[in-house]
Amino acid sequence: MACQGVIGGVGNGPGPSGDSPGTVGFPSESSLLRLTKKQQRQTVSDLFGHFLGEDAGPVLEAIEPVYAVIPDDSAEVQVGELVGSTFSRMSQNVGELHIRGYYDVATTAAQTVVYDDRRRTLLFGTCVDEPLNDHSRCIEDFVESFGLWAMRRPLSADEAAFFVDVVFADDGSDYRATPQALQDLLVAFLVAPNFIYFVQNQGEELGDGLYSLDAYELASRLSYHFWNSMPDEELFAAAADGSLLTESGYQAQVERIYADDRTRLTFQDFFYEWLKLDRSGDPFGGVQSGDPQKMAFIQGYQVSQQLRSNMIAETLDMTEYYRVNGVFDDLFTSNASFARTEDLAAIYEVPVWDGMEPLVTFPTQERRGLLGRAALLAAATVYTHPILRGVRIREDFMCNALGTPPANVNEGVEELTGLVTTRERTESLTSPSNCNACHQLINGLGFPLESFDALGRYRTEEMIIGPDGSMSMLPVDVEAVAFIEGLQDDRIITGPQDLAEELLASGKVQDCFAQHYVRFALGLSADVSYGGDPQTIEVLYDEISRGASLGDVFKSIAYSPAFKQRLRGDES
């Protein structure tokens, strides 16, 4: 397929320019980005759901196993000098398994429709079953209606003729609606580049290779950003009548789309990947085998295989609550529990939350926001991991690069034995000069969280457990120099609450969060060399810092030039 723009990856924005249209930010070069696996699957579901209603069920059941062929999109994307979390939306790899998977999904869906009388009639109309030698008029109507939804815009006359005369009629040789002809037509739509990719090549030229997105392109950008799927009927109608390109019409659609439950699912993905909840430790480790250390550690708590999932769900319930009802600072200052299960509520020492107001609050002021969530604290072992906790804060919450540990990092290092705390052991292991350069930026962020054990329980003393389950108690030291503002910042952090407050006061977590959201929304970094958009990030940072609701912050991206415009790239 011939195309204009940059194939895959992030865009290559020109950097801020005084004569760029709009008030903030700038668009990236037009990139031929593909739908993610999740987006492609949801699009197929919504497409057949629109035309078949409840009869789409058997089609979706038939293709679900086929999706196993298509590789999952990884959230671990290496793009330029990006620091911190990346997102599966940014994965643009396309290999043989993608191509085979797309084709298998298309053929399986087509066969499931075409060879069932009711589904075939619902999709194509009764006219395809009439005993005619020429079904072209019937197929033209189908191509017009189905094409709008599949291509997410009206087809041109040439495109419609291609699907009717070339695909359906086999280069004009046979216009009968045979099962094979109908199947070929459906498959062609479902493997078309315009179905699998975001193709943006319309819109009005604003000058110097800068274009606005046209109404249908804008409708798709809105729906795929907030819903991970195609536009719905109302959004298509707003594109068709032009109201989407008016200020009031666009705002009405943004508000409607954001309020839809599909947006909740999309932002659940955002928070899950930003917080890297797939890496949450599993406290069930060692329980099933009856390991003496683990059994002494949990002391009768109901630690089951579901506890890790319950911890992750609680964190996502928290982020969803404040996405709708709060501001960014709530993510670091909230003292509310969202534990819906007895096992996690017991760890927090609170009643189970019933999903209603008033919220359940923690018994200690030290447990605050994300830093106090069990999902971000728990480990599979009986001991905490202050290094991993510190790395998460430095890289994913502050967007500070740490680099790769040297190859000889463990040479000549002797681990402390005997009755010592996790902090003392960690300090000993990381004290050599070849370690300390980085670990002085890590350990001081992790040590204040020693107020929480490897199950996420609040503590003032650490259980030191022998291999046989014997136990001693040592006081935990949570004071540390965190170097939040850099190595010149030698303030002492007195505990997890102080850490959360100082992180917010620094502004670094707000800026880092803005970077992550721009990556999620646009696939861009803050670095102009890698298609970055520091202006849009700065505007989001300002919104967050002035206390705008998280809802307004998340919606604001839809009003930026980076979202509503594109740059024409070099031909490739």
N, C-alpha and C positions, 0 to 999 in steps of 0.2 A: 504494500500500500504506500503510495506517495503521500508525504505529509510535510508540514512545515513546523519547525519548532525543535525542541530538544527531546529526544526519546528517553523516557524514564527519568529517574532521579529527581532532585530538586531543581527549581528554576535558577536562572542567573540574572537576578535583578540588577539594574544599573547603579543602584545606590541612590541616596536622597538627591533630589534635584530641585532647585528653586522654581523651575518652570513646570514641574510635574503637576497635573491636575489633581484636585482633591485637597483636603486639609491635612491628612496624615498618611504616612505609609506610601508604598509604591507597589505596583504589581510585578510579578515575576514574568520571565519569558514564558511563552505558551509551551507547556510540556505535555507530551502525550502520556498522561498518567492512566494506569489501568485501575479498574475497580478492584478492591481487595476481595479476597475469597468470601468474607462475610458480606460485603456489599453485593457481590455477584449473586450469591445465594439468596439474599433478601430481595434483590431485584427480580429474579426469576419467580420467587414466591409471590411478590406483589403483582407482577405482570400476569401470571396465570390466575391469581386470585381475582383480579379485576374482570377478566373475561369469563372465567368459569365459576366464580363464586365458590360454594361449598364443594363443587365437583372438581376443584383444583387439588383436593386432598390426595387422591390416588396418584396424581402426577408428581406431587412433591414427595410422597412416600417412595415412589419409584426412583427418583433421582438422588435422594439423600445418600444412599450407600455409594453412589458414584463420586460424591464430593471427597471421598477418602483418597481419590487419586490426585486431586489438586493439592499441592503443598500449602500448609498453613503459612500465613504471612508472619514473619518474625518481627518482634518489637525491638530486637537487637540489631539496629541498622547502623552501619558505619558510613557516615557521610561527612567528609571534611573533618573539621575540628570540633564537631558537636560534643558538648559535655553534658552529662546527665541523661535523663530518660529520653528515649526515642519511642516511636510508635509504629505499630504494624501497618498503619496507613502509608507510611513512608517507604515500605518495602516494595520495590518495583521489579524484582527479578521475574523473568519469564523464561521458562525452560520447556523441555519436551513434555513433562508431566502436566504443566499448565495447559498446553495445546491439546494434549490427549484428553485431559479432564473436561475442558470446555466442550470439546466435540462429543464426548460421551454423555455429558449432561444434556446437550442439545438433541442428540439422537434418541436418548431414552425418553425425554419429555415428549418429543414429537411422536414417537411410536405409541406412547401411552395415550395421547390425545387422538391421533388419527384412527387407530384401530378400535376405538370405542364409539359407538353410534352417538350417544348423548353428548360426550365431550366434543366430538368432531362437529356436531351441529351447533353446540353452544359457541364454539370458537369461530367456525367458518360460515355458519348459517345453513339453513336447509337447502339452499340453492346448490350446494356442492353435491347433493344426493339426487338431483334431478337428472334424468337420462338425456344429457345433451352432449354434443360433440365439441362444444365451445363454452367453457365456464369462465371466460375471461372477465365478463362484467362482474360476476360474483366475486372473483378473486381480486379484482381491482378495488372493490369496496373493502374487502378484508385487508389488503395491503395498506390502504389509506388509514384505516382505524388502528390496526395492529402496529403498523409502522410508526405512527405517532408515539405510541407507548414504548415500543422496543428501542427506537432510535432517540426517544425523548425530545422529539421535535418533528414537525411535519416533513414528510419526504418531498424532495424535489420531483419534478416530472420525470427527469432522467432516472432517478433512483427508483421511482415507482415502476417505470417501464422495465428496468433491469430485473426487479423481483418478479414481475408478471411474465415478461416475454423471454427472459434468459433463464431464470431459475425455475419458475413453475412450468413454463411451456417448453423447456429444453431447447432453447434458441429458436423458439417459434414453431417447433415441429409437432407439438401436441398440446392443445389447450384443454384437454379433459382433466377433471379433478380426480385423478387416480390417487390411491393411497400413497404411492411413491412420490407423486408430484406434490401432494400436500405436505408430506414429510420433508421433502427437499426444501420446500419454501420455509417451513418452520425452522429447520436447521440453519438455513442461510441467515435468518434473522438473528438467531441466538449465538452465532459465531461471527457475526459482522463486527468489524473494528469499532463501529459506532456504538455497538452494544457493550463490548468488553472494555472500551477505553472512554475516557472523558475527552471528546474531541471538541475543541473550541476554535472555530475558524470563521465565525460570523461577527456581528456587532459593528458599531460605527467607529471609524477611525478618528481618533482625537488628535493625531499629529505625531510625527517622528516614530512611527511603528507602534504607537499606543492605541489600543482599542478598548471600547467598553464591551462587556459581555452582552449578547442580545438577550431577549426576554426568556427564551427557552434554556439558554446556557446558564443564565442566572437562576432559573428555577431548579435546574439540576444541581448547581453548586450549593444552593440552600438545602435541598432535600438530602443530598449525600453528606453534607457536613453535619446536619442535625439529626438525620434519620438513618444514615447508612443505606439509603435506598432511593428509588426513583421518585419523582414528583407524584403527588396524588391528583385526583380529578380537579380539585379546587385550584391547585397550583398551576396545572396545565391551563385551566380557564383564565387565570390571571395573566399568564404569559400570552395567551391567544388574544385577549381583548386589550392588551397593553397596559392594564392597570398595575402590573408588577413593576413597570418602569417609572411609575409616578411615586413621589415621596410618600404619600399617604397609603397608597396601595402596597408598596413594598414594606412599610412599617407594619401594616396589618398582617401581612403574610409572615413576617419574622416573628411577631408576637404569637400568632396562631401556631406556627411550627414549633416554637420553643415550648409552648404549653402542652404539646402533644406527648403522649406517653412514650413514643418512640425516641424522643429526645432524652428521656431518662435513661434508656438503655445505652444510648450512644455515650453519654457522659459517664456512665458506669464503666464503659471501656476505657475512657480517658483516665479516670482516677485509678483504675486497676493497673494500667500500664505505667502511668506516672509514678505510682507508689511501688511498682514492681511487686505486686502482691503474689505473683506466681512464685516468688522466692521466699514467701513466708515460711518460717520454720514450722515443723510438724511436731508438736509436743507429744504425740502418740509414740514417737520413737523410743523403743526400749520397754514400753509398757506390756506389749503382747508377750514378750519373752520373759517378763517378770524380772528384768534386770534389777539387782538389789539397790544400786545407786538411784535408778529412776523411781523405784517404788518408794524409797525413803524420801525422795525429793517431792513427789506429788502428794504424799501424806493423805491418802484417801480421797483426793479430788477425783471427780468423774472425768477422767481423761480418755476420750474415745476417739475413734477414727474421724468423727465428725467435728471435733473441736477446732481443728485448723480451718475448716470451711466456715464454721460459725464465727471465728475471729475475723475472717476476710469479709463475711457478710456484714458484720457489725461495722467495720470500717467503711464499707460502701454505703451502709445506711446513714452513717454520719455525714459522709460527703454529699449524699443526696439530700439530706435534710437541709444542709446549709446552702446547697445549690439553689434550693427553692426559697429558703427562709433567712439566709444570712449573708455575711460579708466574708471576705478572704480571711480576716483576722480570726474569725471563729474557728477556722481549721487548725489554729495553733493555740487558741485560748479556751476553747470549750471545755467545761468540766462535766459534760453530760455523757452518760452511758447510753448506748443504743443496743445493748445486749438483749436479744430476744430469747435466749436459751439459758437454762439453769446453769449449765457448766461454765459458761463465760461470765455470767452474773456472779457466780461464786468467786471467781478469780478477782473480779472487780469489787467484791463485797457490797453488792447493791441488789435491789430487787430486779426481777426481769422487767424490761421495758415492754409495754403493750402497744407501742406505736402511736400513742396518743400524747396530748399535753396533760399535765406538765411533764417536762423531761425528768428523768432520773439523774441525780447528780452523784459524783464520786465522793467518798468520805474524806479524801485527802486533796488538798490544793495542788499537790505536786503532780498529779496526773492531769495533764492538759493536752487537748487537741490530738493531733496525729502522733505526736511524740509519746503519748501515753496509751496508744492503742496496742492491744495484745498482738495483733497481726504483724506489727512492725517490731515487736519486742521478743516474741517467742522463738525458741530454738528447739532442735531435736535432742539436744544434750541437756545435762543438768546445770551447765554453766552458761553464762551470758557470753555474748560476742561484742564487746565494746568497739572493736575495730570495725566490724561490719556495720554497726550502728553509726559510727562516726563517718564512715565512707558514704553511707546513704545520705546523711545530712550534708556533707561537704559537696558531693557531686549532684545528687538529685534534688536537694532543697536549696542549695546555694549556687549550683552550676559552676563550681570551681574545679579545674582540672587537677588531678593528682598524678597522672602518669602511670607507667608500668613499673612494678617493683623490679629492682635489679636481679640479675640471674643468681647472684651469690647471697641473696638476702638472708638465708638461714645459716650461712657458714660461721662456725665458731660460736654460735649462740647456745647457751645452756639454759634449759627451762628450770625455773625454781621448783623445788619439790617441798613436801612437808605441809605444814599448816599455814597456807598463804591464801590471800584473796585472789579473785580473778584479775582485779586491777593490778595487784602487785606482780602477778605472773605476766600480764600483758606489758607492764612497764619494763620488766626485765628482758623480755623477748625483743622489745623494740628500742631499747636504749643504745645499741651500737650506732656509731655515726652514720653508717650506710643505711640505717633504717630510720633514724630520728628525723632526718630532713623532711620526710613525708609524714611520719607518724606524729610529729608535733602538731600537724594540721588535722589529724584524725582523732587521736586518742582523747584530746580535750573536749571533743564534741560527744564522744561516746561515754566517757566516765560519768558525767552527770546523770546519765540514764541507768547507772548502776543502782538507782533507787528501785528498779524493777528487775525481777529475776527472770530466768529463762522460760517461765510460764506466763510472764506478764504481771505477776503479783507485786504489789508494793511491799517494800521491805526497808528496814534500817540495819538489818544484819544479814550476812550471807551464810548460807548453809554450806559447810565444807564437808563433803560426803566421801567416805572411803569406799573402796571397791566392794566391801562387804556390807555396805549400807550404814556403817557407823557415822555419827554426825557430830560436828562441832560448829560453833557459831562465832563469827568474827564481824566486827562492825564494818559497814561499807563507807567508803570515802567518796563523796560525790562532788567535791569541789575540784575545779580544774580551770586552767587557762585555755580557752577555746580558740583564741586567735581569730575571732569572727571577722574583724576588720583588717586582718593581716598580722604579720609577725610583730608589728609595733603595738598591737593591741594586747596588753598583758593583764587585762581585767580578769578577776577571778569570778567564774560562774559558780553559784552556790548550790545548784540543783536543777532538776528538769524544768520547774516552773520558770526559774530565772533564765535558763537557756532559751525557752520558747519566747520569752519577752524580749531578750536581747536579739534574737534572730529577727523578730518583727521590727524592732527599733532600727536595725541595720539597713533595712530595705532590701537586703539581698534575696530573701525568700520571695518577696513580691516580684522582683525583677526576674528571678529564675522561673517562677510560675508563669509569668507572661511569656517568656521564651518557650516554655513547654507548650503552652496553648497555641502559640503561633505555629509551632512545628505540627501540632495535631491538626490545626485548621488548614494550613497552607503547605506544609511540608518544607518549611523554611527555617534556617537558623538565624542567629543574631549577626553572623559574620557575613558581610557583603560578598566576600570572596566565594561563598558557597550559596549564593542566591538569597542572602539574608535580608531582613527588613527591620532594621533597628528602630525605625520611626514607628511602625505599628506596635512593636514591643514597648516602646516608650509610652505610647498613648495608653496601652493596656495597663502598664505600670502606674501611670497617673490615675487611671480609673480605680485601680485597686487601692492605691495609697489614700485617695480621698474618701474611701469608705463606700464606694458604689456597691450595690448588691452584686453577689456573684452572678445572678441572672443577667443583670445589665452588662457585666463584664463579658460574659460568654456571648451575649447577643451583639455586643459592640463590634465584634470582628466582622459581622455581616455588612456593616456600613463602611468599612475601610476600602480605599481604592485597591488594596492588595487582594481583596475578595471580589470586587465588582469589575475589575479591569484586567487586561492582559497585555503583554508586550509580544510583538512578533519576533521570534528568534531567527537566527540564521537558518537557511535551508539545510536540511540534513536528510 
